Amino acid sequence: MQQGLDDDLYAQVGSYYTNDAFTPREKLAIEYAEQFAIDPSEVTDAFIGRMKEHFSDTEIMELSVTNAFCLGFGRALTALDVQRDFDVLWSREPEPAEPS
């Protein structure tokens, strides 16, 4: 079983809804993360019902906690202006520092 997304698929997350490279579970998890971050009031009972067709209650809780952590951590970094203090290269190792 593959874990995570490769760089190419990650670059296509914005088109997840119409992109057949994503599984139905992946599409729903992305939709959930999007709803959770943008308008949590849209996470309705009907939406959770759709989630339960593909995820167990435990998996839904894990997705919820992960969404909350990532959203909160991202906001904390923004509030503290950390993202401007470091050259963060999320998809690869940083270049080695030049000797001083």
Summary of the structure (lengths in Angstrom):
residues: 100
radius of gyration: 16.7
end to end distance: 44.6
largest distance: 58.9
contacts: 185
relative contact order: 0.08
helix: 62%
strand: 0%
